[in-house]
Amino acid sequence: MDAENDLAQFPKFRHNLWTSYADEPDVTYLTVSHGKFKVPTGEAQEFLKIRGLCTGHHDLPTIAQRSGLTLERTRHMVQSLVDGDMLRRAARPFEVLSQEEIQAGLLAATRIWAEQLRETHLAVEVFNGAVSRRVAVGWLLETYHYIKHFPDALARAADSASGELRSVLAEYARQERGHEAFVEQTLVRLGLRPEEVRQSVPLATTRLIDLLMREMFTATPCSALLLAAIVEADDFPAGELPRLQQDFSRHHDAAPDCLAPFFQHSQIDSDLGHGQLAQRHAALLQFKDGNELHETVNRLHDIKHAFDAQKLEIKDYYGHPGNYFPRQRVDFFSI
């Protein structure tokens, strides 16, 4: 209890996500590894004033002073999260953590980040018409490059693994190989020529995602299973495809069947069950020490944020009418 009180005096919380929806303005959802909670939006906005200061380096009086809130109010909000088991847990030696505890914690993290990606993905804005046609096509171009290079990153993981994990990852890479063709077919239906798509250059954030994946997969091959649980989640349920196609066609002046190849790829991945690889092979989530475990979690979190940055760059680059479309390679003769 003393240790918990000490932590509460210099609060740092378990990973927490705050999400609001336009159709529920009075409620904000707080998501943590052990559940999702409804919070009145006014209270959520007040907590967000202190959230950025809860790094474990500031005591309650400092947090109150810097946030502009009273010490009493700050203490009350922190205590309410402590009571909800949201305070960061005291560190324990890696050796005392059971495999079941490690696996459960990792799978909980992937569920949170998969849900957040679904809710904040640029696809949401593409299908509801919040972005231009040029940005929508740009999103598909970056998806093409991401899907094209993903199998090579998985092969890197397989090459760095051994035993059953190596076999699982090699098969995963094989199943993903060539899937960019579905996106290319979609882009052709939207007016691009195949050579335009193939010779285009990905944005820097798309390359960043690929590089971060390769770095993580090489260091810890089993992390590929965890990433699959985040990025292979079923973004497009089969029952919603007709409506999504209709929405895309209406907002972006496209043929009614233009996304058929794209959705075909989504269905193939869903049928192959790639999103459940980590759960099916949880016994393969093995780490040699605490440093590797913690670094893997941090790297997964970095990749999640790289997707957030990619969304911003897609909107910025493809939303600018003067930028080359598709993006072109800059070689020596370009300067």
Phi, psi and omega per residue, in radians:
M1 nan -0.689 3.119
D2 -1.073 -0.729 3.133
A3 -1.086 -0.701 3.124
E4 -1.137 -0.712 3.109
N5 -1.111 -0.678 3.099
D6 -1.086 -0.751 3.133
L7 -1.127 -0.654 -3.125
A8 -1.202 -0.454 3.108
Q9 -1.297 -0.488 3.046
F10 -2.155 1.220 -2.867
P11 -1.183 2.448 2.953
K12 -2.520 2.170 -2.972
F13 -1.708 2.790 2.986
R14 -1.064 2.743 -3.051
H15 -0.934 2.154 -3.068
N16 -2.334 2.424 -3.132
L17 -2.108 2.396 -3.126
W18 -2.073 2.114 -3.034
T19 -2.256 2.322 3.083
S20 -2.087 2.663 3.137
Y21 -2.203 2.492 -3.084
A22 -1.050 -0.561 -3.095
D23 -1.497 -0.016 3.074
E24 -2.364 1.148 -3.016
P25 -1.137 -0.404 -3.065
D26 -1.540 -0.102 -3.079
V27 -2.183 2.390 3.016
T28 -2.104 2.422 -3.095
Y29 -1.725 2.228 3.070
L30 -1.803 2.095 -3.124
T31 -1.973 2.211 3.036
V32 -2.293 3.070 -3.013
S33 -1.117 -0.414 -3.094
H34 -1.844 0.242 3.034
G35 2.705 3.139 3.109
K36 -2.183 2.390 -3.040
F37 -2.274 2.522 3.052
K38 -1.557 2.318 3.134
V39 -2.276 2.329 3.045
P40 -0.954 2.360 -3.026
T41 -1.010 -0.645 3.113
G42 -1.053 -0.743 3.119
E43 -1.201 -0.654 3.126
A44 -1.105 -0.768 3.137
Q45 -1.122 -0.596 3.099
E46 -1.188 -0.741 3.125
F47 -1.119 -0.634 -3.114
L48 -1.095 -0.337 3.064
K49 -1.176 -0.489 -3.122
I50 -1.845 -0.217 -3.024
R51 -0.997 -0.778 -3.102
G52 -1.176 -0.249 3.122
L53 -1.671 -0.152 -3.093
C54 -1.517 1.214 -3.100
T55 -1.841 0.014 -3.057
G56 1.505 -0.018 -3.134
H57 -1.845 -0.113 -3.082
H58 -2.158 2.396 3.060
D59 -1.479 3.020 -3.037
L60 -1.067 -0.761 3.109
P61 -1.048 -0.663 3.125
T62 -1.173 -0.747 3.120
I63 -1.073 -0.764 3.138
A64 -1.098 -0.787 -3.105
Q65 -1.114 -0.756 -3.084
R66 -1.318 -0.458 -3.121
S67 -1.538 -0.297 -3.107
G68 1.495 0.101 3.104
L69 -1.664 2.822 3.099
T70 -1.287 2.713 3.097
L71 -1.078 -0.676 -3.137
E72 -1.082 -0.778 -3.125
R73 -1.178 -0.706 3.117
T74 -1.074 -0.811 3.141
R75 -1.079 -0.686 -3.129
H76 -1.120 -0.781 -3.127
M77 -1.146 -0.752 3.123
V78 -1.091 -0.754 -3.116
Q79 -1.133 -0.618 3.138
S80 -1.120 -0.605 3.097
L81 -1.332 -0.593 3.048
V82 -1.079 -0.757 -3.140
D83 -1.124 -0.480 3.120
G84 -1.549 0.251 3.117
D85 1.047 0.731 -3.124
M86 -1.921 -0.015 3.076
L87 -1.244 2.443 3.088
R88 -0.963 2.318 -3.104
R89 -1.311 2.601 3.108
A90 -1.103 2.434 -3.132
A91 -1.104 2.463 3.086
R92 -2.229 2.645 3.124
P93 -1.039 2.470 3.135
F94 -0.957 -0.611 -3.048
E95 -1.146 -0.379 -3.110
V96 -1.653 -0.093 3.110
L97 -1.424 2.229 3.117
S98 -1.345 2.752 3.083
Q99 -1.059 -0.649 -3.135
E100 -1.125 -0.694 3.141
E101 -1.174 -0.741 3.126
I102 -1.106 -0.833 -3.106
Q103 -1.105 -0.748 -3.132
A104 -1.113 -0.725 3.133
G105 -1.139 -0.729 3.141
L106 -1.151 -0.755 -3.138
L107 -1.169 -0.590 3.076
A108 -1.124 -0.714 3.127
A109 -1.113 -0.730 -3.133
T110 -1.139 -0.606 3.118
R111 -1.133 -0.740 -3.139
I112 -1.096 -0.854 -3.055
W113 -1.264 -0.539 3.058
A114 -1.143 -0.752 3.134
E115 -1.131 -0.727 -3.136
Q116 -1.136 -0.715 3.107
L117 -1.088 -0.726 3.115
R118 -1.038 -0.737 -3.034
E119 -1.360 -0.453 -3.066
T120 -1.928 -0.002 -3.067
H121 -1.077 2.564 3.110
L122 -1.038 -0.456 3.121
A123 -0.973 -0.584 3.120
V124 -1.031 -0.798 -3.130
E125 -1.269 -0.551 3.102
V126 -1.090 -0.810 -3.038
F127 -1.397 -0.371 3.097
N128 -1.688 0.114 3.038
G129 1.374 0.335 -3.114
A130 -1.418 -0.155 3.108
V131 -2.205 2.870 -3.108
S132 -1.308 2.919 3.077
R133 -1.055 -0.697 3.141
R134 -1.055 -0.742 3.100
V135 -1.177 -0.679 3.130
A136 -1.075 -0.770 3.110
V137 -1.198 -0.635 3.085
G138 -1.070 -0.683 3.074
W139 -1.046 -0.736 3.118
L140 -1.172 -0.625 3.076
L141 -1.092 -0.770 3.118
E142 -1.194 -0.575 3.053
T143 -1.129 -0.694 3.075
Y144 -0.983 -0.872 -3.102
H145 -1.158 -0.710 3.128
Y146 -1.072 -0.830 -3.117
I147 -1.167 -0.616 -3.138
K148 -1.114 -0.681 -3.047
H149 -1.626 -0.242 -3.097
F150 -1.024 -0.761 3.141
P151 -1.067 -0.585 3.113
D152 -1.170 -0.653 3.071
A153 -1.141 -0.711 3.099
L154 -1.124 -0.664 3.095
A155 -1.091 -0.623 3.069
R156 -1.072 -0.721 3.103
A157 -1.104 -0.784 -3.136
A158 -1.080 -0.723 -3.139
D159 -1.130 -0.458 -3.117
S160 -1.597 -0.081 -3.091
A161 -1.788 3.111 3.087
S162 -2.554 2.899 3.058
G163 1.082 -2.488 -3.087
E164 -1.080 -0.677 -3.136
L165 -1.053 -0.724 3.128
R166 -1.049 -0.743 -3.136
S167 -1.147 -0.749 -3.136
V168 -1.093 -0.776 -3.095
L169 -1.242 -0.652 3.104
A170 -1.103 -0.704 3.108
E171 -1.188 -0.672 3.096
Y172 -1.060 -0.806 3.120
A173 -1.080 -0.727 -3.133
R174 -1.090 -0.749 -3.117
Q175 -1.156 -0.477 -3.114
E176 -1.524 -0.275 -3.030
R177 -1.089 2.281 3.048
G178 1.479 0.036 -3.071
H179 -1.234 -0.237 3.097
E180 -1.115 -0.332 3.132
A181 -1.048 -0.576 3.134
F182 -1.148 -0.688 3.141
V183 -1.266 -0.658 3.084
E184 -1.042 -0.772 3.119
Q185 -1.058 -0.658 3.104
T186 -1.131 -0.777 -3.140
L187 -1.126 -0.625 3.083
V188 -1.112 -0.709 3.108
R189 -1.121 -0.403 3.139
L190 -1.612 0.092 2.995
G191 1.930 -0.050 3.106
L192 -1.540 2.700 3.050
R193 -1.559 2.607 -3.128
P194 -0.935 -0.728 -3.113
E195 -1.183 -0.510 3.063
E196 -1.107 -0.747 -3.128
V197 -1.176 -0.838 -3.045
R198 -1.191 -0.540 -3.114
Q199 -1.625 -0.017 3.128
S200 -1.262 2.844 -3.082
V201 -2.049 2.313 -3.135
P202 -1.209 2.720 3.042
L203 -1.149 2.841 -3.101
A204 -1.072 -0.651 -3.131
T205 -1.236 -0.539 3.065
T206 -1.149 -0.733 3.065
R207 -1.142 -0.649 3.125
L208 -1.054 -0.779 3.123
I209 -1.006 -0.790 3.139
D210 -1.083 -0.794 -3.118
L211 -1.144 -0.709 3.117
L212 -1.132 -0.682 3.101
M213 -1.093 -0.823 -3.113
R214 -1.086 -0.709 3.107
E215 -1.052 -0.853 -3.102
M216 -1.180 -0.755 -3.104
F217 -1.127 -0.634 3.140
T218 -1.196 -0.728 -3.118
A219 -1.261 -0.700 -3.062
T220 -2.477 1.568 -3.042
P221 -0.971 -0.625 -3.094
C222 -1.148 -0.263 3.114
S223 -1.103 -0.372 3.100
A224 -1.091 -0.588 3.100
L225 -1.176 -0.683 -3.142
L226 -1.201 -0.711 3.118
L227 -1.121 -0.649 3.111
A228 -1.028 -0.641 3.138
A229 -1.154 -0.403 3.130
I230 -1.548 -0.866 -2.979
V231 -1.599 -0.261 -3.112
E232 -1.758 0.228 3.096
A233 -1.056 2.659 -3.057
D234 -1.292 1.565 -3.094
D235 -1.279 -0.475 -3.022
F236 -2.218 1.446 3.101
P237 -0.965 2.432 -3.037
A238 -0.954 -0.647 -3.101
G239 -1.164 -0.331 -3.107
E240 -1.687 -0.127 -3.024
L241 -1.047 -0.787 3.130
P242 -1.017 -0.737 3.140
R243 -1.160 -0.728 3.141
L244 -1.114 -0.734 3.097
Q245 -1.076 -0.754 3.129
Q246 -1.100 -0.753 3.132
D247 -1.102 -0.779 -3.141
F248 -1.082 -0.791 -3.119
S249 -1.081 -0.717 -3.101
R250 -1.209 -0.768 -3.057
H251 -1.351 -0.476 -2.961
H252 -2.142 0.372 3.028
D253 0.876 1.001 -3.074
A254 -2.210 2.792 3.110
A255 -1.125 2.617 -3.078
P256 -1.022 -0.472 -3.082
D257 -1.885 0.300 -3.011
C258 -1.090 -0.536 -3.081
L259 -1.632 0.099 -3.096
A260 -0.951 -0.832 3.131
P261 -1.115 -0.670 -3.141
F262 -1.078 -0.806 3.139
F263 -1.226 -0.515 3.067
Q264 -1.078 -0.741 3.096
H265 -1.091 -0.754 3.121
S266 -1.032 -0.714 -3.136
Q267 -1.205 -0.655 3.098
I268 -1.062 -0.835 3.130
D269 -1.068 -0.706 3.128
S270 -1.112 -0.763 -3.139
D271 -1.132 -0.581 3.131
L272 -1.303 -0.254 3.074
G273 1.245 0.546 -3.114
H274 -1.119 -0.529 3.126
G275 -1.178 -0.286 -3.128
Q276 -1.829 0.137 -3.101
L277 -1.014 -0.775 -3.100
A278 -1.122 -0.693 -3.140
Q279 -1.214 -0.711 -3.130
R280 -1.200 -0.556 -3.081
H281 -2.032 0.679 -3.106
A282 -1.009 -0.545 -3.136
A283 -1.125 -0.319 3.141
L284 -1.530 -0.034 3.098
L285 -1.434 1.420 -3.055
Q286 -2.032 2.470 -3.119
F287 -2.334 2.466 -3.045
K288 -1.346 -0.465 3.142
D289 -2.826 3.101 -3.110
G290 -1.126 -0.633 3.136
N291 -1.045 -0.757 3.140
E292 -1.148 -0.709 3.127
L293 -1.075 -0.899 -3.091
H294 -1.156 -0.669 3.141
E295 -1.153 -0.620 3.104
T296 -1.131 -0.781 3.107
V297 -1.047 -0.776 -3.130
N298 -1.119 -0.690 3.133
R299 -1.192 -0.674 3.053
L300 -1.041 -0.747 3.130
H301 -1.126 -0.679 3.088
D302 -1.073 -0.739 -3.123
I303 -1.162 -0.663 3.072
K304 -1.023 -0.760 3.129
H305 -1.255 -0.477 3.060
A306 -1.123 -0.627 3.056
F307 -1.150 -0.658 3.070
D308 -1.070 -0.757 3.135
A309 -1.165 -0.632 3.107
Q310 -1.061 -0.732 3.120
K311 -0.986 -0.803 -3.128
L312 -1.136 -0.706 -3.111
E313 -1.225 -0.653 3.090
I314 -1.043 -0.807 -3.130
K315 -1.147 -0.664 -3.119
D316 -1.249 -0.846 -3.062
Y317 -1.237 -0.945 -3.056
Y318 -1.322 -0.286 3.085
G319 -1.430 -0.143 3.138
H320 -1.646 2.057 -3.027
P321 -1.141 -0.331 -3.106
G322 -1.525 -0.143 -3.107
N323 -1.404 2.550 3.132
Y324 -1.051 2.457 -3.078
F325 -2.413 1.966 -0.089
P326 -1.160 2.975 3.139
R327 -1.126 2.390 -3.038
Q328 -1.859 2.665 3.058
R329 -1.246 2.433 3.056
V330 -1.824 1.796 3.134
D331 -1.822 -3.009 -3.063
F332 -1.043 -0.663 -3.082
F333 -1.372 -0.026 3.092
S334 -1.523 -0.176 -3.063
I335 -1.946 nan nan
